[in-house]
């Protein structure tokens, strides 16, 4: 699960992906495939503050969470819409 979804302009907090295995690699990309952030889940949950590697808010659009567990046995893709 990804929440909140959609992420509205006035939202302040983290975007959360839950239901993952511990230490799952999560790459966040725009729809063009550009990686804007990367993190790992901790205890089955990964968080993202909606900012890119440079610390700036990402643009309005759809973002993909590419989640791959640490043994490369399972993967999942989730989407989130961000209004900025």
C-alpha positions in Angstrom: 0.0 0.0 0.0 1.1 3.6 -0.7 -0.4 6.4 1.3 -1.4 9.1 1.0 -2.4 8.7 -2.6 -2.8 11.2 -4.2 -0.4 13.5 -2.4 -1.9 17.0 -2.3 0.0 20.2 -2.5 -0.5 21.1 1.2 0.6 17.7 2.5 3.5 17.8 4.9 4.9 14.5 5.9 6.2 11.3 4.5 4.8 9.2 1.7 4.7 5.6 3.1 4.9 2.2 1.3 3.9 -0.6 3.6 3.6 -4.4 3.3 7.2 -4.9 2.2 9.8 -7.3 3.5 12.5 -5.8 5.6 15.4 -4.4 3.7 13.5 -4.1 0.4 15.2 -1.8 -2.1 12.8 0.9 -3.2 13.7 3.0 -6.3 11.3 5.9 -7.0 11.1 7.1 -10.6 9.1 9.5 -12.7 7.1 8.0 -15.6 10.1 8.6 -17.9 12.2 6.2 -15.8 14.4 8.8 -14.1 15.3 7.8 -10.6 14.5 10.6 -8.2 15.2 8.8 -5.0 16.2 5.5 -3.6 15.7 4.0 -0.1 15.4 0.7 1.8 12.4 -0.5 3.9 12.8 -0.9 7.6 10.6 -3.4 9.2 8.4 -3.7 6.1 7.9 0.1 5.6 9.7 2.5 3.4 9.2 6.3 3.6 9.9 9.2 1.2 9.6 12.9 1.9 8.6 13.7 -1.7 12.0 15.3 -2.4 14.6 14.3 -5.0 18.3 13.6 -4.4 19.0 17.3 -4.3 16.4 17.9 -1.5 13.9 19.7 -3.8 10.2 18.8 -4.0 9.5 16.7 -7.1 7.3 18.1 -9.8 3.6 17.3 -10.1 3.1 13.9 -11.8 2.9 10.2 -11.4 5.8 8.4 -9.6 6.6 4.7 -9.5 7.9 2.8 -6.6 10.0 -0.1 -7.8 10.3 -2.5 -4.9 12.7 -5.5 -5.0 13.3 -7.7 -1.9 16.9 -8.4 -0.7 16.9 -11.9 -2.2 15.6 -10.7 -5.7 12.8 -13.2 -5.4 9.8 -10.8 -5.3 9.2 -7.4 -6.8 6.3 -5.0 -7.0 5.5 -1.7 -8.6 3.3 0.9 -7.0 2.2 4.3 -8.3 1.5 7.6 -6.5 0.2 10.9 -7.9 1.8 14.0 -6.5 0.3 17.5 -6.9 2.9 20.3 -6.2 
